[in-house]
Amino acid sequence: MPGLPKSNSANFHSAMSTFLASRLSRFLPSAATRVASYSSGLRAKKWVLVQHFDGFPKHTDFELHEEPLRALKDGEYLCEAEWVSVDPYQRAYTPNMQVPMTMIGLQCARVLESRAEGYPEGSYVVGGLGWRSHTIREASRDQGQLLPFATAPMPDLGNLSRSHSVGACGMPGNTAYFGLLELCQPKEGETVVVSGAAGAVGALVGQIAKIKGCHVVGFAGSDAKCDWLLSLGYDRAINYKTAKTSKALREAAPNGVDCYFDNVGGWLSDAVMCQMNLFGRVSLCGCIAGYNDPRGRRTLVPMLQMPMLMQQLRMEGFIVSRWSDRWQEGVTQMRDWLENDKIKAEETITEGFENLPEAFMGMLAGKNFGKAVVKV
């Protein structure tokens, strides 16, 4: 101020700054308070599985609940679901879990608020957050846990849609990538057969096999799906609901089958394995043919040991988390193939969090082409 020595002027400005800060603090909440008010002002929606499935899932198996969100603590972040995945494994895993429970599942979510290092606001995470609209997550909870169910920052997908983080560049993509290449180890010129070929995993498996120079045959449940598989590059596609499967496969694979990527199990797999060549390889990814059996009953199939014995086949089941330490390898390769149009990743998108059960049941009924996903 004019007329004051420099030292007095500095003291005056310092005093005024302190005074104004103290007055303004009454009206401007601290950062911690702002986080608390943000999270505590939201109500999270969640789909609860209220009873175990008995046969095919029903709407009455689910209930939509809401719950308030508490204030964030240090080391936590609040995220909001953007894409929620529906997958066959959800039907297979839940019988061994205690109900009622929040329905399990993977999602891609945006970080709204954060008090956790490495999870900045506006960033995205991918992981097993379940069927929830909003989640408060403790970052340390996922340290040392296996992907894909541990929640972690979303990988760099370039210009691809973030929906692929739960699809072709996520769990289904790595399931196809590692399950085929590590277990079947297809060689150029060999014949690869894929069951459930029009699903999220199967559609990718066939395209990867084509990249490796194989003759590829896919089984699907409609003529429309078979036409779609041919458009993806499959050499032959068979509608298992209308064709005589053994005869159709002999025509589609006259030199026999070297590799079989099995998503379904049951009678279809028996037909395929009976036509496998000596030292053939089977990658067992799923057995959806029996997922919707009523409780206490199982689908009966012929004994598979005979073709395995006589043809000296190697069959190995897998859960994709075994390659958790190589996760980024698969994501990077799948992203590169997508960006260079080596692979196409079809998505069947359902709009709205409230439609998650419908999307899930539609996927199990085979209504999806490629990946079934819900846009929240």
C-alpha positions, 0 to 999 in steps of 0.5 A: 500500500502507498506510504507503508514501508516494504516490510510493513506492506508485506506483513499487511498483505500476509495478514489480509491473506490469512484473514480472507482464507479463514473467512472463505474456509467457512463457505468453501469445503475442503477437498476431503469434504468435497469428495465426501459430499460427492460420494455420499450424495450418490445412490448405487444401483445393483442387481442382486441374485436372490436365488440360485438358478434352476434351469434357465435363468428367470427374471425372478432370480434377480432383484434391483436394489439401491444403496447409499454410498459412504464417504471415501477413505484414503486409498479408495476411489469411486467409479461409475460403470460405463460398460458391463459384460455378460458372459457364460461363465456367470451362469457356471460360477454362481451355483457355488456362491452364497445367495443373495449376492450382487451378481458377478461380472466384469465392467469398464468404469470411469473414476469419478473421485479418487483418494488413491494413488494411480487412479486419477479422476477421469481415468478408467478401470476394468475388473470384476466389479459386478452388476453395480452402477457405482462402486467404492473400491480400495486400491490395495484390495487388487494388488497381487490378485489375478486378472481379469477379475482384479480391478486395474487401470484400463489398458491403452486401447488406442482409438478403439471403443472402451467396450472392447476392454471387456471384449476382444481386448479383455477377458474374451479376447485373451481367452481366445488368444491364449486358449488356442495358441498355448493349448492347441498350438495350431500349425499352418495347414491344419484343421481347427474346429470351433464350437460356439463359434458365433460367441464372444470367444469363438468368433475370435478363435476362428479368426486367429486360426485363420491368421495362423494359416489353418482351415477353420470350421465353426458350429453355430445355432442358426443359418444367419450366424453361419453366414456371419462366420463365413463373412469373418473368414471361416472356411465352413460353418455348420448349423448344428440345429439342422445339420447331421453334425457328423456327416456335415463335419466329414464334408467340411473337414475331409482330412480330419480335425487337428485342433478343437476349441470346445466352448459347449461340450455335450453331444456336439463335442463327441461328434467332433472328437470322433473325427480327430486325427492322431495326436489331436489337441482339444482346448476345453474353454466351456461346456455351455450345453450343460450350464442350464441343466436343472439342479441335480440333473446333468446332461448325459453324453457318450464316453469321450475316453475312447476317441481320446485313447485310440487317437491319443488326443490331448485335452486340457481345460483352462481358466484364462487367469492362468496367464495373468502374468502375460495379460498385456501381451494378449491385449496388445496383440488383439488390439493390433489385429483389430486396428489393422483389420486382421480381426473383426469384433462384433458386439451385441449392445443392450442399452440400460443398466436396468436391462442387464438380466435381459441381456444375460438371458439373451446371451445364454439363449444365443441371441448375440452375435459376438460379444454381448455387452450392456452400455450403462 
